Amino acid sequence: MAGFSVQRYAPERGAFAKLTARDSVLRRLDWPLLLSALALCLIGSLLVWSATRNRTAINQGDPYFFLIRHIVNSGIGLCLMIGTMWLGHRTLRGAVPILYGLSILLLLAVLSPLGATVNGAHSWIVLGGGFSLQPSEFAKISIILCMAMLLAARVDAGDQLHPDHRTVTKALALAMVPIGCIMLMPDLGSTMVIVVIILGVLLSSGASNRWIIGLFSAGVVGAVLVAALGILDKYQINRFAAFANPSLDPAGVGYNTSQARIAIGSGGLTGTGLFKGSQTTGQFVPEQQTDFVFTVAGEELGFVGAGLIIVLLGVVLWRACRIARETTELYGTIVAAGIIAWFAFQSFENIGMTLGIMPVTGIPLPFVSYGGSSMFAVWVAIGLLQSIRVQRPITA
């Protein structure tokens, strides 16, 4: 009987041992990274629900409309993360030319009659059924992968210690194509994020410091030219004017930031309570489920709740930094560094514009803001980070 029992249950112990083995995928996942991202999505669901449940003008009379869609978007994003992990960042390295080409085609489609304007930015493709696509979010991923592939190719092969000037020039030239398309929309927020991504990628690649200095100089010259040639739309110029002078036209261009600061300031230490914020319930803050979702946290959850969001974002960045440091291939390091630059700057810009320390540019808070394209893109990025973590060599 004892022998029978051992034979009967040995396969189960074997399967469990495989799942918990030191080299198993489950053991090698970065759980703090994954759980922090999931916690941000959960908090975001509550904030989006609070911001939209009374807004009958946009929720089609259903108080759960945005809540359900946000949860669905998060679920789809989680599936995309799993799919990205299953493919692996090394497999995707071979598909980079295809992914880059698709991202360019989607950006060009936005500039065609297929594109749609939302909140002044002509950066969307309407798919029907209430769904839309923002290709600039996926362009961030394609730029990271494309530049990483070029900059790391000869270094990972052992031919060079650092990318040479010719390689860096090619990488920057490829990055300029999607940036040019995004500027024509115009989508200033996404352009700013991508520029920071490029800087992060170059810094992590070991490229000469002259390139970094040159990019900073080019950025200053480019900003002057953009202002002088009138490339920016009037609403974008007004946003910068309101940032430079917070008291400028509080009922007009400065209304968003003024109401955002009132909402956050009224929350105090612990907040007014979920669904009990007067600014949120009174619908005084525009676009509160997307760009200004942090104001809901500040008002209803207070300093404690808003601080928790910042801590969770910090954990995501900390784990991403650790993944970038521990990988043994330059390609993985560059991909992780590009994602770190993306998440760090976008989080700082979004939270900063609600506090009045950064200009309003219309970019979402990662994992928290409502929006399908943004949610899908950040979860694909988490999948890339997890793939780099899982596929690293096991140390003794």
C-alpha positions in Angstrom: 0.0 0.0 0.0 2.8 2.4 0.8 4.5 1.7 -2.6 1.2 2.3 -4.3 0.7 5.6 -2.6 4.2 6.8 -3.6 3.6 5.9 -7.3 0.2 7.5 -7.3 1.2 10.9 -5.9 4.8 11.2 -7.3 3.7 12.9 -10.5 1.9 15.6 -8.5 4.9 16.3 -6.4 7.0 16.3 -9.6 4.7 18.9 -11.2 4.7 21.1 -8.1 8.5 20.8 -8.0 8.8 22.0 -11.5 6.6 25.1 -10.8 8.7 25.9 -7.7 12.1 24.9 -9.0 14.8 27.6 -8.9 14.8 27.9 -12.7 11.0 27.9 -13.1 9.3 30.9 -14.7 7.2 31.5 -11.6 10.2 31.7 -9.4 12.1 33.9 -11.7 9.3 36.4 -12.3 9.8 39.8 -10.7 6.8 39.7 -8.3 7.3 43.1 -6.7 7.2 44.6 -10.2 4.1 42.7 -11.3 2.2 43.2 -8.0 2.9 46.9 -8.0 1.6 47.3 -11.5 -1.5 45.3 -10.6 -2.0 47.4 -7.5 -1.8 50.6 -9.6 -4.4 49.3 -12.0 -6.7 48.4 -9.1 -6.4 51.9 -7.6 -6.8 53.4 -11.0 -10.1 51.5 -11.4 -11.5 53.0 -8.3 -10.3 56.5 -9.2 -11.7 56.2 -12.8 -15.0 55.0 -11.4 -15.2 57.9 -8.9 -14.4 60.4 -11.6 -17.0 59.1 -14.2 -19.9 57.5 -12.3 -21.9 60.8 -12.2 -20.8 62.2 -15.6 -23.8 61.2 -17.6 -22.6 63.2 -20.6 -19.8 60.7 -21.2 -20.8 57.5 -19.4 -23.9 56.9 -21.6 -26.1 56.8 -18.4 -24.2 53.8 -17.0 -22.2 54.6 -13.8 -20.1 51.5 -14.3 -19.3 52.2 -18.0 -15.7 53.4 -17.5 -15.0 51.1 -14.6 -15.8 48.0 -16.6 -13.8 49.2 -19.6 -10.8 50.1 -17.4 -10.9 46.6 -15.9 -11.2 45.0 -19.3 -8.3 47.2 -20.6 -6.2 46.1 -17.6 -7.1 42.4 -18.3 -6.2 42.7 -22.0 -2.9 44.4 -21.0 -2.1 41.6 -18.6 -2.7 39.1 -21.5 -0.4 41.2 -23.7 2.3 41.0 -20.9 2.0 37.2 -20.8 2.2 37.1 -24.6 5.2 39.3 -24.7 6.9 37.1 -22.1 6.0 34.0 -24.0 7.6 35.4 -27.2 10.5 36.8 -25.3 12.5 40.0 -25.9 15.1 38.1 -27.9 12.5 36.7 -30.3 11.0 40.2 -30.7 14.5 41.4 -31.5 14.3 39.6 -34.8 10.9 41.1 -35.5 11.9 44.7 -34.8 11.9 45.8 -38.5 8.3 44.5 -38.8 7.2 46.2 -35.6 8.9 49.4 -36.6 7.3 49.4 -40.0 3.8 48.7 -38.6 4.2 51.6 -36.1 5.1 54.0 -38.9 2.1 52.9 -41.0 -0.2 53.5 -38.1 1.2 56.9 -37.5 0.8 57.8 -41.1 -2.8 56.5 -40.9 -3.4 59.1 -38.2 -2.2 61.8 -40.6 -4.6 60.5 -43.3 -8.4 60.9 -43.3 -8.6 57.9 -41.0 -7.2 60.0 -38.2 -9.5 61.7 -35.6 -9.0 64.7 -33.3 -9.5 64.3 -29.6 -8.9 67.3 -27.2 -7.1 69.2 -29.9 -4.7 66.5 -30.8 -5.1 64.7 -34.2 -3.5 61.5 -32.9 -6.3 58.9 -32.9 -7.7 56.2 -35.2 -11.4 55.6 -34.5 -12.1 51.8 -34.7 -15.9 52.0 -34.1 -18.0 50.7 -31.3 -16.6 53.4 -29.0 -13.1 52.1 -29.4 -10.1 54.1 -30.7 -6.3 53.6 -31.1 -3.5 56.0 -30.3 -0.5 54.8 -32.3 2.0 57.1 -30.6 1.8 54.9 -27.5 3.0 51.8 -29.4 5.6 54.0 -31.2 7.4 54.3 -27.8 7.9 50.5 -27.7 9.0 50.3 -31.3 11.6 53.1 -30.9 13.0 51.4 -27.8 13.3 48.0 -29.5 14.6 49.5 -32.8 17.3 51.6 -31.1 18.3 48.8 -28.8 18.7 46.4 -31.6 21.0 48.7 -33.6 23.1 50.0 -30.7 23.6 46.6 -29.1 24.2 44.5 -32.3 27.9 44.7 -32.6 28.5 45.0 -28.8 26.7 41.8 -27.9 28.5 40.1 -30.8 31.8 41.1 -29.2 33.0 43.2 -32.1 32.8 46.5 -30.1 32.9 47.8 -26.6 30.6 50.7 -27.3 28.3 51.7 -30.2 30.3 53.8 -32.8 29.2 57.1 -34.2 27.8 55.6 -37.4 25.6 53.2 -35.4 24.3 56.0 -33.2 23.5 58.1 -36.3 21.5 55.3 -37.8 19.6 54.8 -34.6 18.7 58.5 -34.2 17.7 58.7 -37.8 15.2 55.9 -37.4 13.9 57.5 -34.2 13.4 60.8 -36.0 10.8 59.3 -38.4 8.1 58.6 -35.8 8.9 61.8 -34.0 8.3 63.8 -37.1 4.9 62.1 -37.7 3.9 62.7 -34.0 4.9 66.4 -34.2 2.7 66.8 -37.3 -0.4 65.6 -35.4 0.6 67.6 -33.2 1.2 65.6 -30.0 3.6 67.5 -27.9 3.3 65.3 -24.8 4.2 62.1 -26.6 7.1 63.9 -28.4 8.5 65.0 -25.0 8.3 61.4 -23.7 10.0 59.9 -26.7 12.8 62.5 -26.6 13.5 61.4 -22.9 13.3 57.8 -24.0 16.0 58.4 -26.6 18.2 60.1 -24.0 17.8 57.1 -21.7 18.6 54.7 -24.4 21.8 56.5 -25.5 23.0 56.9 -21.9 22.6 53.2 -21.2 24.2 52.1 -24.5 27.6 53.6 -23.6 27.5 56.0 -26.6 29.9 59.0 -26.5 28.8 61.8 -24.2 29.2 64.1 -27.2 25.9 62.6 -28.4 24.1 63.5 -25.2 25.4 67.0 -25.2 24.6 67.4 -28.9 21.0 66.2 -28.3 20.5 68.7 -25.5 21.8 71.4 -27.7 19.6 70.3 -30.6 16.6 70.2 -28.2 17.1 73.8 -27.2 17.5 74.9 -30.8 14.5 72.9 -31.8 12.3 74.4 -29.0 13.3 77.9 -30.2 12.5 77.1 -33.8 9.1 75.5 -32.9 8.2 78.7 -31.1 9.5 81.0 -33.8 7.9 79.1 -36.7 4.5 78.8 -35.0 4.4 75.0 -35.3 2.5 74.5 -32.1 -1.3 74.9 -32.0 -2.8 77.8 -30.1 -4.1 75.6 -27.3 -0.6 74.2 -26.7 0.8 77.7 -26.6 -1.9 78.7 -24.1 -1.0 75.7 -21.9 2.6 76.9 -21.6 1.5 80.4 -21.0 -0.8 79.2 -18.1 2.2 77.2 -16.7 4.5 80.2 -16.8 1.8 82.4 -15.2 -0.6 80.3 -13.0 -2.9 83.3 -12.4 -3.4 83.9 -16.1 -7.0 83.6 -17.1 -8.2 81.2 -14.4 -11.5 80.8 -16.0 -9.9 80.0 -19.4 -6.5 78.5 -20.2 -5.6 78.2 -16.6 -8.8 76.6 -15.5 -7.6 73.0 -15.6 -4.5 73.5 -13.4 -6.4 75.8 -11.1 -9.2 73.3 -10.4 -6.6 70.5 -10.2 -4.7 72.2 -7.4 -7.9 73.0 -5.6 -8.9 69.3 -5.7 -5.6 68.1 -4.5 -5.3 70.7 -1.8 -8.7 70.0 -0.4 -7.8 66.3 0.3 -5.5 67.0 3.3 -3.8 64.1 4.9 -6.3 61.3 4.5 -8.7 62.7 1.9 -12.5 63.3 1.9 -13.2 59.6 1.3 -13.8 57.7 -2.0 -16.8 59.1 -3.9 -17.0 62.1 -1.5 -14.8 64.7 -3.1 -16.7 67.9 -3.9 -14.4 68.8 -6.9 -14.8 65.3 -8.3 -18.5 64.9 -7.6 -19.1 68.4 -8.9 -17.2 67.7 -12.1 -15.0 70.8 -11.8 -11.8 69.1 -13.1 -11.9 68.3 -16.9 -10.6 65.0 -18.2 -10.4 63.7 -14.7 -10.5 60.0 -15.7 -7.5 60.4 -18.0 -4.9 63.2 -17.7 -6.0 64.5 -14.3 -6.8 61.2 -12.6 -4.2 62.0 -9.9 -6.5 64.8 -8.7 -9.1 62.2 -7.6 -6.5 60.5 -5.5 -5.3 63.8 -4.0 -8.9 64.9 -3.1 -10.5 61.6 -2.0 -7.5 59.6 -0.7 -5.5 62.5 0.5 -1.7 62.7 0.9 -1.6 59.1 2.1 -3.4 57.7 -1.0 -1.6 59.9 -3.5 1.7 59.0 -1.8 0.9 55.3 -2.1 0.5 55.8 -5.9 3.9 57.5 -6.1 5.5 54.7 -3.9 4.1 52.0 -6.2 5.4 53.8 -9.2 8.7 54.0 -7.4 8.7 50.3 -6.8 8.1 49.7 -10.6 11.0 51.9 -11.5 13.3 50.3 -8.8 12.6 46.8 -10.0 13.1 47.9 -13.6 16.5 49.5 -12.7 17.5 46.2 -11.0 16.5 44.2 -14.1 18.6 46.6 -16.3 21.6 46.3 -14.0 21.5 42.5 -13.7 21.1 41.5 -17.3 24.2 40.3 -19.1 23.4 41.6 -22.6 23.5 45.2 -23.7 20.3 44.7 -25.7 18.3 43.9 -22.5 20.0 46.7 -20.6 19.0 49.3 -23.3 15.4 48.0 -23.5 15.0 48.2 -19.7 16.6 51.7 -19.6 14.3 53.0 -22.3 11.3 51.7 -20.4 12.6 53.3 -17.2 13.0 56.7 -18.9 9.5 56.4 -20.3 7.8 55.5 -17.1 9.8 57.9 -14.9 9.3 61.0 -17.1 5.6 60.3 -18.0 4.8 59.8 -14.3 6.6 62.9 -13.3 5.1 65.0 -16.0 1.5 63.8 -15.3 1.7 64.3 -11.6 3.7 67.5 -12.0 1.1 69.1 -14.3 -1.7 68.4 -11.7 0.5 70.1 -9.1 1.3 73.0 -11.3 5.0 72.3 -11.5 4.9 71.1 -15.1 3.0 72.3 -18.2 -0.2 70.5 -19.2 0.7 68.2 -22.1 -2.1 65.6 -22.0 -0.2 62.4 -21.2 -1.7 59.7 -19.0 -0.4 58.3 -15.7 0.9 54.8 -16.3 -1.4 52.0 -15.2 -3.8 54.5 -13.4 -5.3 56.7 -16.1 -8.2 55.4 -18.2 -7.2 54.6 -21.8 -6.8 51.4 -23.8 -3.7 52.2 -25.9 -1.8 53.5 -23.0 -2.7 50.6 -20.8 -1.8 48.1 -23.5 1.6 49.7 -24.2 2.7 49.9 -20.5 1.8 46.2 -19.9 3.8 45.2 -23.1 6.7 47.1 -21.5 6.2 45.1 -18.3 6.3 41.9 -20.4 9.6 43.0 -21.9 11.0 43.7 -18.4 9.8 40.3 -17.2 11.3 38.6 -20.2 14.7 40.1 -19.6 14.5 39.0 -16.0 13.3 35.5 -16.7 15.9 34.8 -19.5 18.9 36.1 -17.5 21.5 33.4 -16.5 21.0 31.8 -13.1 23.9 32.5 -10.8 25.2 29.8 -8.5 
